[in-house]
Amino acid sequence: MFIFKKSQSIKPIIPNNEALHLFTSSASIALGDFMTQQPQFHQHSLTNSDAHFSESSEPHFLHYVDPKFYISALIKCKNVVQIKQVHAQITVNGLLSNLVVANKLLYMYAEHKDVGHAYPVFDRMKEKDLFSWSVMVGGFAKSGDYLNCFMTFREIIRSGLHPDSYTLPFVIRVCRDLKDLQLGRLVHHIVCKLGLHSNPFVGAQLVDMYAKCKAIEDAGQLFDRMPNRDCVTWTVMIGACAECGEANKSLVLFDRMMEEGIVPDKVAMVAVVFSCKWNNVAKVRELMTHRRLKKTPGWTWIEVGDKMHKFGCRILIAMGMLKKSYFGLL
């Protein structure tokens, strides 16, 4: 359970190798049999006392309210304070037993990175479906509590539920943020076991994870094997090559993307420009080093006709070019 204190925020729990060994020790990846121990949720100091509802107190049914009313009210909440107010009314009217209402409440707390309020709701739910578990996985991931994210993910599998294309991207992104290639490959194996390796969204997340872990060859092999590649998948791969300094590969991919009839969006165009930028920057820096030129802060160097020229943002502003050149990329 969580211990709540006033005016205190969650501190991200980033697991070290020993902590993640709880998740990765079962190398066989047998679904439903990752480990034998029950997950131990960390105790967080977080929630206000006014959000704590005693289990012994009976709900007061003032009048019947359609659950859709509270779902609509939760959707309109813009901050945690408003969510807590609706949460209190849901509890008073005894609607936390409604799975749809409880799931929406969980989702809203998780979207605001407030797992301190979300977990007590989740813990008291007598009925939980895959969405309930997935929301908690996402909530822990967004709040930086990576260990509880993986422990909850493991519990999903142990309970007999199969993670879907909504659940898995949260876990894959955690592997990416940790830059843990071994853990990422483990999750990739689970994706294959579940038959979701052909899902474009999951595949794009895996490609991005491999790229962030500097395993660009693995990312390329996965990309080439994907049967269904949409604009997002192509953009992720182009951006991955650009980040790894493979400007030529990103341009080749962009050409292939156009040949296959995929229309690039703004993000894809920016990714291509980004890859070209690094290639040009390297060339300019090489020329500056060769000619023993030093860069003046606030000024940019360009090569025109094998000659080096420099200009500053004030010149562009005076010429009315700065705003045009920036928005031209968008």
N, C-alpha and C positions, 0 to 999 in steps of 0.2 A: 504493500500500500504506500501511498504518498503521504508525507507529512507536510502540512501546509503552514506557511508563515506569511505574514503580511509584507507587501512591498518588496518582494525578493524575486528575482528572475532566474530562470533555468540556466545553468552553466552547461555548455556542451560536454558530453561525455564521449571522448574519442578513445576507443580501445587501443591498447598496444597489442603486440604480437601474442602475448600470453593470453590476453582476454579473448582475442579472436580465435585462439586455438580451440576454445569451447565449440566454436562453430565449424572450424575447418578440420578437426582431427579425424572426422569420418570421411576418409578419402574415397570410399566406395560410392558415395552419393546414392545410397539406397533410399528412395523416397519413402518418407514416413518413418525412417529409422536413423535419423541423424545422430541422436544422442539419447541417453536414458534419463538424464537429469531434467527436472522441471526448470523452466526459466525463472531466474531470480530478478525481479524488477528492482532497479536502484531506487532508493528513497530520495525524493527531491523535496526541497524546501521551497514552497511556491505559492500556494493558493490562499486567497483571503478566507477568513473564517465565515464570512457571510455567504459563501458558496457551498458550505458544508451542510448537507441535509442528513439528519439522523435517520438511520434505517428503522429505528423503533417507532418513530412518529408516524401516525397514519395520515395519508393524504386527505385533504379536505376537498370534497367534490362540491364546488360552489354551483356549477352548472355545466352542462355538456358543451364542449367546444369541439368542432370538427378538427381532427389532426392536421388537415390541410391548412388550417388557419395558422398553426404554429410553424409549419414548414415554410409557409410564405413569409411569416414574420422573421424567421431565422435567415432566410435568403436576403432580406433587406437590412440585416444587422451590419454595421460598418466597423464595429470595434468589439473588443471582449466585454466591455461593460454592458453593451446592449445585448450581447449573447447571454450573459449571466442573468439579465432581467427576464428574458424569454425562458431561459432554463428554469428559473424559479417558478414561473407560471406553469410550465410543463410538469414540474414536480408536484405542485399543489393540486393540479388536476389529474394526477395519476397517469400521465401519458408516457412516462419513461418506459413502460412495458410495451409500447408500440414500437416495433422494430424500425419502421420507416422514420418515425420522429426521432428516435434515439440515434439512428445513423446520421441523420441530417445534423443533429446537435454535435455529434462527434466530428463530423466533417467540418463544421464551421469553426470549432475550437482548433482543429488541426490546421486549417487554412491560415489561422492567425498565430500559428506556432505556439499554441498554449496547451501542451500535453498535460500540464498540471491539473487543468480542469477536465480535460478529455478523459484521462485514465480512470478517475473514480466513476464516471458514467459508464465507461466500457467495462470496468470491473463488476459493476452491479447489474449489468445486462444479463438476464436469464437466457435470452436467445441471441446468438451472434451468427451472422452469415459471413461470407467471404469479404463483402464490402466493409463490414465492421472491422475485421482484422486488418484489411488493407489500409483503411484510414489511419489506424494506429501505427502501422509500419511507416506510412508517409509522414505522420505527425512527428514520430521520433526522428526520422531522417531530416525533416525540415528544421527541427529544433537543435540538431547537432548531436543527439543522443544515439550514436551509431551502434553501440552495444545492444541497447534495448530494441533497436530497429531489427538487428539480426536475430535476437532471441525471439521476438514476436514472429518474424518470418519463419524461423524454425518451428515454432509452435503451430503455425498454419499448416505446415506439411505434416507434422505429427498428428494433427487432428483429423487428417484424411482429406482436407480441402486442397484443391490444386490452385496455386497462385496463377493469376491471369495477366493479361497485358496491362492492367491497371496497377497491379501489385509490383511486378518485377522491375519496372523502371526506377522505382524508389530505391530498391536494393542495388541496382546496377549503378545508379548515380552516387551512392555511398562508396562503392568500390572505386569509382572514378575520383571522388573527392579525397579519398585516402591514398589514391595512387597505389593501390595494393593489387598487383597483377595476379598473384596467386589466388586471392579471394575472388577476383573478377572472373578468372577461368573456372573456378568452382561454381559460381552462379551461372556462368555460360553453360556449364554441363547440365545444371538443373533445367535451364531453359530448353536445352535439346531433349532432355528426358520428358518434359512436358509437351513437346511438339510445337513450341512457340518460336523456334528459330527462324521460321519463314515469315513471322509477323513483322511488317515494315517498321512499326514504332519501336518494338523491342529490339529489333536488329539495329536500328539507328542508334539506340542507347548503347548497345554493345560496341559498335564501331567507335563511338565517341569515347567510351571507357578505355578501349585499347589504345586509342590515340593519345589520351591524356596520360596513360601509363607508358608512353613512348614505345609502344609495340605496334608500330605502323604497319609492319608486315602482316601481323595477325589481323589488324583492322582491314587491310586490303584483301586478304584471303576470305575473311567473313563477308565482306562487301561483294566480292565476285561470286560467292555461292548463293547470295540472296536471290530468290526467284522473283520477288516483288519489290522493286525499288522505286519509291516515290520521290518527289522533290526534296522532302526532308532528308531522306537517306543520302541522296546525292550531295546535298549541301553539307551534311555532316562530314562526309568523306572528303569533299573538297577542302573544307575548313581544317580537317585533320592533317591533310598533306601540307597546307599552308603553315600551320603551327609548327610542323616538324621541319620546315625549311625546304620542302619539296615543291617548289613553285612550278616547275615543269609538269610534274604529275598532276597538280591541281588544275592546270590549264588543259591537259589532255583529258582529264575527267570531265571538265566543263564541255569540251567538244563532244565527248561521247554522250553526255547528257542531252545536248541539243540534237544529236543524230538520232537518239531514241525517242525524240518527240516530247521530252519533258521540258516544260516551259519554266525557266528559272525565275524565282521570286526575288525580292529585294535582298533577302539574307544571302542567297546564292551569289548575287552580283557583288555584294560587299565582300564575301569570302574570296572571290576571284581577285578583286582589287587588292585585298589584303595580301594574297600570295604574290602578286606582282610587286607590291610595295617592298616587300623584304628583298626580293631579287634586285630591284633597282637601288635600294639602300646599300646593299652589299657592294654593288658596282661603284656607286658614288664614294663610299668610304674608301674603297681600294684606290680610286683616283686621288682622293684627298691625301691619303697616306703617301702615295708615290710622289706627289708634288709638295709634300710637307706643308699642307694647309691645315689651319686650325679653325674649328667651327665656332662662330660667334653666337653666344646664347641669344635666342629669339630670332635667329636668322636661319634660313634654309638654303642648302646648296643644291644646284641642279646642273646637269651637263647638257650643253647645246653645241653641236658641231665640234665635239671633242674639246670644248672649253668649259671651264667651271664658272658658274655665275651664282651670286647669292642674292636673296631677297628676304624681306621681313613681312610680317602680317600687316604692318601699317601701310606698306605699298599696295597690298591687295585690297585693303579696305578703301584706300583712296581711289583705287581704280574701279571699285564696285564689283570686284571679282570674288571676294572671300565668300560671301553668302551664296553666290551662284555656284561656285565650285563645290561647296559643301553639300548643298541640297541636290546637286547634280547626281550624286551617288545614291540618293534616296528616291 
